[in-house]
Amino acid sequence: MSEESYRYSGFAATTYSRRNRNVKKTVRNKNTYAKNTMLVLEFCVNLARCMVVCGANLERVELAMALICGAYDMTDVSIFLLSSHISLSAKDADGRYISRQVTIPPAAIHLERLKRVNRLSYTVVREKPEPAVLQQMLDEAWDARDYPDWALAAGQTCAIICLSLIFGGGPAEIIIAGLLTLALRFVSRLMGRADMNRLVTSALTMSLATFVIMLLTAFHITVKPAVLIITISMIYLPGIPLVNAVRNLICDHEMNGVLQLMKVIIETAALAAGIYAAVFVFRGDAGLADKVITPLSDPVLLVILSFFASAGFGMVFEIPPHDLWRAGIGGVLTRLVLIFLPGYVSYRLIYTGAAALTAALYAEYLASKRKDPSTYFVYPAIIPLIPGDMFFHAILGSIYGNWDMAASNGSGCVIALLGMSIGFVLSSSAAHYMRKFRNSIHINRIHISGKKLGVNIREIKPFNRSAEK
């Protein structure tokens, strides 16, 4: 071999070796991009599942996923979110599409976990940690401290006792309501271990409670069975799912809102069927039909009891002790509107809507100040707004054939729920568009093609700084 041929073959071999190393390096980079994208998407769907299970509204969940994907320079982000399923896909830096799906178990409201997971989403967007540690961070956020079972039982019992006093109960009703709450809690846990359907569980426990109350009335142990039935029904009435349904309807999640609203109606019908079945057995007894409910009228006591009722349900929702007073203040503000505004406005729709608006604005203010989800404060604040008394009297009128009572209380219940919806619509709409405007400023490094950043995000592209210069 000539010297020139030897040099050429050596040069070719060196060039081929360099190209081979570059190809391997490119393959490794592509694999790294794909792996990081998969880790981020896996974290996003797991984060979203945790938030939905803990009680977050879908608007906040979808926004969190979109912001995290944008922070990691993903494009063509597509989010499909239902209350039972999450699907997320995005394009990585190498142009490959990767998707992840996950199913969502039934909700178990835990507001402390929701607060920790929500703050984690802000931290991830701000600091962009390595994708390999994201799941560990989520596990640490999920590991929130729970109340012991005796504390949860004590909080729920305290709330129910306060509600029985608000509805006009006496010493006997206080004792019976407290004991029934503890007993029903035990029965519900047994049914939960048997993996019974939630609708069946609610209907059976409500029917059992009503039957026991009617039996105690027959033995003259209590003379206010209506107060007890109304109070116990407050445990099972789906007030919080109603709030989420309304929020989803107004925040571009119409499908979820309609599905949740239908579920609320079905759950309410199941409770009504449980009460109807138990009362029908004692249909000949006039002790329930002829008693007039006289709610508590002292405004000072109403405010104090509303504070402890909201704080007690705050414990049930796993709000930590240092925030229980904020939960109680939300109930106090709602009660103050319900005390004073009806003296000036006789329309239930207006003063109920104003009370709901007050509760929602209070929650939105604290959420904005503390970087917490608004549901963390709005859930306990709406306790005074749940129309348990009208719900019961509507059922009672239908049982005893008093259709005027059924119609007036049924329409009043619908008007109260409509007023709540209007109040939450006004507050949520204002907060939604303010948050939308604030996020469009906060993520100015992200260019949105198509629609601006909102709840229906279809494409997210990194901002091109060279084009700006």
N, C-alpha and C positions, 0 to 999 in steps of 0.2 A: 504494500500500500504506500502510495506517495505521501510526502509530507503534507501536501495541500489537501489530499483526500482525508488524511488523518485529522487535520485541523477542522475540516468541514463536518466530519462525523462527530467529533467531540463537541463542536458548537451545536449541532442538531440535537445531540443527546442532552446537552445542558438546557437548551430551549424547551425540549419536551419535558424534562424534569420540572422546570419552573412552571410550565403550563399545567402539569399534573398537580403540583402543589396548589396552584391557584384554583384549579377545579375543586380539589378537596376542601380548600378553605371556603369556597363559595357554597359547597354542599353543606359544610358545617354551619355556616351562617344561616342558610335557609332552614336547616333543622332547628337551630337555636330560635329563629324568629317564630317558626311554627310552634315549638314547645312553649315559648313565652306567651304566645297568643292563646294557646290552649289553657295554660295556667290562669291567665287573666280572665278568660271567658268562664272557666270553671269557678273561679272566685266570684264573678259577677252573679251567676245563677244561684250559687249557694248563699250569697249575701241577700239576694232578692227573696229567696225562699225563707230565710230567717226573718226578714222584715215583714213579709206577708203573714207568716205564722204568728208573729208577736203582735199584730194588729195595725200595721202601717197601711196607709192608703196607697192605692196603686200609682197615683201620680208621682208621689215621692220615690217609690221603688223604681219606676221607669227612668226618672231623672237621674237617680244615683247610678244606675247601670250605664246610661249614656255618658255621663261625665267621666266615669272611670275608663270606659273604652276610649273616649277622646283624649284623656290624659296619657294613655299609652299609645297614642298615634295610630289608632285603628281607624279604618275608613269603611264606608258602606255598612254601617251598623244597622241591623234590623232587629227590632224587639217585638215579640208577640207575648202578651202578658194577660193571663186570666187568673182568677182567684184560686185555680186548681192546677195551672200549668204555666211554665215559663219556657220560652224558646228564644235564643239569642244567637245571632250570627254576625261575623265581621270579617273584613279582609285585612291580612297582616301586611307587614312592610314588603314582603316578597310577592304580594298580589294573590295569595291563596286564600280562599274562603274557608273558614272554620266555624262550626256551629256547636252549640250545646243546648240540651233540653233537660228539664227536671220537673218532676211532679211536686205539688205542694200538699202537705197533709192538712187536716182540719186545723183551724185557727185555735190557739190557746193564748189568750192575751197575756203578755208579760211586758209591761211598759219599761221596766228597767233594762231588759235585754234590748228592746227596741231602741232605747236611747243610746246604749253602748254601740250597737251595730250601726246606727245612723251616724254617730260621731266617727266611727271607723271609716265610713264612706268619705267623709270630708277629709280625713287624714290621708287616705290613699290618693285622692285627687290632688292634694296639696304637696305631698312628699314623694309620690311615685316610688314606693319601695320595690325591691326586687320581686318579680313574680313568684319565685320559689317560696317566699315567706308569707305570701298573702293568706293562704289557708290557715297557717299557724296564728296569724293575727286575728282572723275571724273566729277561730276556736277560743282564743283568749277573750275576745269581746263577748262571745256567747256564754262564757263561764261566769254568769252573774250570780250573785248571792240571792237565794230564795228565802222567803219567810218560812218558818216552820209551820207545820199543819195547824198547830194549836193557835198560832197567831192569825193565820188566814181565817180560821173558824171564828176567832174572837172579833176580827174586823168585820166579817160579814154579819155576825150576830149583832154587833153594835149598830151597823147601818140599818138592819131590819127593825131593831127596836126603835130607832129614831124615826123611821118611816111609819111605824105603827102609831107612834105618838102624833105625828103630823096628820095622819088620817083620822085621828080622834079616838085612839085606843086608850084604855085605862090600865090599871095595874095587872088585871087578869090577862089582858091582851098582850101586854109586854112579856109576861112570863111564857105564855103559850107561843108567841111569835119566836122568842129566843130558843125554846126547846124544839119547836118545829124546824127551825133553820138548821140546828145541829143534826137533827134526825134526818132531814132531807139531804143534807150534805153527805151523810154516811150512806144513805140509799143510792144517791147518784154515783158515788164512788164504786159501790158494788155493781151497779149497772154498767159503769164504764169498764170495769174489769171483765164483765161478760161480753164486752164489745158490742153492746146494743146500739141501734141507730139513735142519733141525737134527738130526732123528732119524737121517737117512741119514748125515749127516756124522759123528755120534758113533759109529754102528755101524761105518762104514768105517774110521775112524781107530783105533778100538779093535781091530778085526780086523787091520788092518795092523800095529799095535804087537805084538799077540800073535803074529802070524806071524813077525815079525822076532825076537822073543824065543825062540820055539821053534827058529828056524833057528840062532841063536847057541848054543842048548843042544845042538843036534845036532852042532855043531862044537866042543863042549866049551869055549866061551869063557866061559860062565857055568854054574854048577851049581845055581843057585837061580832057576829061571824063575818059580816061583810068587810069589816076593817081588816080582819085576819086574812081573808082570801085576797083582798087587794094588796096587802103588804107582801104576802108570799109570792104573788104573781110578779112582783117587781124583780124577783130573782131571775125569772125566766123570760120576761118580755124582751124581745130582741131590739132594744133601743140602739145599741152600738152598731150592729149590722145595718140598721136603718140609716145611721149617720154616714157610714161608709158607702152605702148604696147611693145616697144623694150626692155625695162628693164625687163619686165615679160618674154619675150622670152629667154633672156640670163640668167635668175636667176631661172631656173627650174619651171617656171609657164607657160609652153608652151600653155596650154589650154586657160588661161586668155589672154596671149599675142595674140594668133590667133583670139580670139573673139573680143578683143579690136581693133586689126588691121582691121578686117572686118568692125567694127563699124566706124572706121576712114574713110575707103574707101566709105562707104555708106553716111556718113555725107558730105564728099567732093563731091560726086556725086550729093547730094541734093543741095549744093551750086551752083554747075555748072549748074544744071537744072534751078535754080532760075535766074541766070545771063542769061542763054540762052533764057529763056522765055521772059525776058524784052528786051534784045537786038534784038531778032527776030522781035519784033513789029516795030523797027526802022531799019530794014534791008536795006532799000533803002538809009539810011543816011550814007554818007561817012565820017562823022566827026570822027567816032571811028576807022574805018578800016585804014585810011591813016595817022594817027598821030603816030609819033615815040616818044617813051618814052625816055627822057634824064634824068637819075637819077642824083642826086647831086654828084659832084666829089671832092669838097673841103674836104680834110681829117679832118681838124680841126672842121668844122661844122658837119661832119658826126659823129665824136666822141661825140660832145656836144649833138647833137640830139638823138643819141643812148642812152646816159645817161638818158636823160629826158623821152625817150620812155619806157625804162625798168623800171625806177622809177614810171612812170605813171601806167604801168600795174602792178607794185608791189602794188600800192594802190588798184587797182581792185581786186588783190588777197589777200587783207586785211593784207599786211605786215605793221607793226606799223611804225610810222614816224621815230623813231630812227634807223631803219634798211633800210630805203628806199635808203640811199646812197650806201649801200652794194649791193642792187639790181641794182642800176645804174652802179656801177663799173663792175658787171658781164656783162652787155650789152656793156660797153666800151671795155672790154677785147676781147669779141667776135668780135666786130667791128674792132678792131685793127688788128686782124688776117685776117679778110676779106679784109682789105685795103692793107696790105703789102705783104701777102703771094702770091696772084695772080700775082704779079710782078715777082716772081721767079718760080712759078709752075702754069702751064696753065690748069691743070686738075681740074675740079670742084669738083670731088670726093675727091681729096686730101685736097684742102684748106677748103672745107666745113667740112670734117671730122676733120681737125685740129682745126677749130673754135669750133666745138661741143666738142671736147676733152678738149679744153681750158676752156670752160664754165663749163663742168662737173667736171674737176679737181678743179676749183675754188670753186664750190659748195661743193665738197667732203672735201676740206680742211677746209672750214668754218664749215661744219657740224661736222667734227671730233674735231675741236677746241672748238666749242660752245655746243656740245652735242645736235645739232638740226638735223632734217631730211634734207638730201641733196636737196630734192625737194623745200625746203624753199628758196633756192638761185638759183637753176637751172631753175625754171620756168621763172623768169624775164630775165635771161641771154640769153635764146634762142630766144628772140623776133627778133633780127637781122637775124636769120637763116631761118625763115619761108619764103618759096619761093612764096610769093603772086603774084609777077610780072609774073613769069613763068606760074603759075597756070592760071592767067587771059589770057595771050597770047595763051596758049594752047586751051582754050575755044574759044577765038576770032578767031583763025585760023579755028577751026571746024565750027564756025558759017558762016564765009565768004568763006568757001571752000578752004582756003589757007592751004593745008595739010602739006606743008613744014614747015610753021610756027607752026602748031599744033604738028607735029612730033618732031621738034627740041626743042620746049619749054616743051612739055610733057616729052620727054626723059631727058631734063635738070632738070625738077622738080623731076623726079624719082631719078636721080643721086644725086641731092641735099639731098633728103630725105635719100637715101642710105648712103651718106657721114655722115649725122647727126647720122644715126644708128650706123655706124662703130665707130664714135667718142665716142658715149655713151656706146657702147659695150666695148671698150678698158677701159674707165674710170670705168664703173660699174663693169666690171670683176675684175679689180685690187682692187677696193674698197670692192667688195663682198668677195674676198678671204682674204684680209687683215682684214676685219671685222670678218670673220669666224675664222681666227687664233686668233684674239684678244679676241673674245668671248669664245673660247675654253680655254684660259688661265684665263679669268675673272670668269668663272663658273666652276672652277676646283673641286668644291664640288659636282658636278653633274656627274654621270656616265651614259654614253650613251651606251646602248646595241644596236647592229646593226650599223647603220651609225653614223658618228660623227655629232655634232650639225651643222645643216644647215637649209635650208628652208623646207626640207622634213623630219620632225621629227616624228618618230613613237613611240619611247619609251624613257622615261626619268625616271631614278631611283636615289634616294638619294645616296650620296657617303657614303660608309661604313668606318667610321674612325677606328673602332676596327680592321678591316681587314688590314688597313694601318699600325697600330701600330704592 
